[in-house]
Amino acid sequence: MSSKRPPSPAALNDFITRPRPVSLSEQELEGRPVVEEETPVPVTAWVRYPETAVQVEGRVIAHTSKAVLVQYTTHGGATHSVWVWGSAVSRR
C-alpha cells in the first residue's frame, strides 16, 4: 500500500490548467542527429504555448541541423525544455 496521498482537487486543477510549451514533434525533428552543447549558449527564443507565442530568455542545450532545444525558467520558477526551429532563436 502506498503512503502517498492523491493530490488535492486544487493542486490537480492547478497542474491541469498550467500552460505548457509546445515542442516540435518527432516527425518535425525527422530523426536528425542531436548535438549536445558542452556549454549552454544564451539565447532569446520564440516559444509556442497553446494560447500564444512568447519570447523567452534561455539557453540552447542541444541542436540539430534545423532545430534547437531551448531550456528556460518561467517567472513562476518552472524550468522547461522545448524544441523550436532554429530561425526562432537569436544569440544574446
Number of C-alpha atoms within 10 A of each C-alpha: 3 4 5 6 6 8 10 9 9 9 10 12 11 11 12 10 8 8 11 14 17 15 17 16 10 10 7 14 18 10 9 13 10 14 13 14 13 8 10 14 14 18 18 18 27 19 20 18 13 9 9 8 13 11 12 17 18 24 24 24 18 19 20 18 12 13 20 26 23 28 21 20 14 11 7 6 8 8 11 13 17 17 24 24 20 16 11 13 23 12 12 11
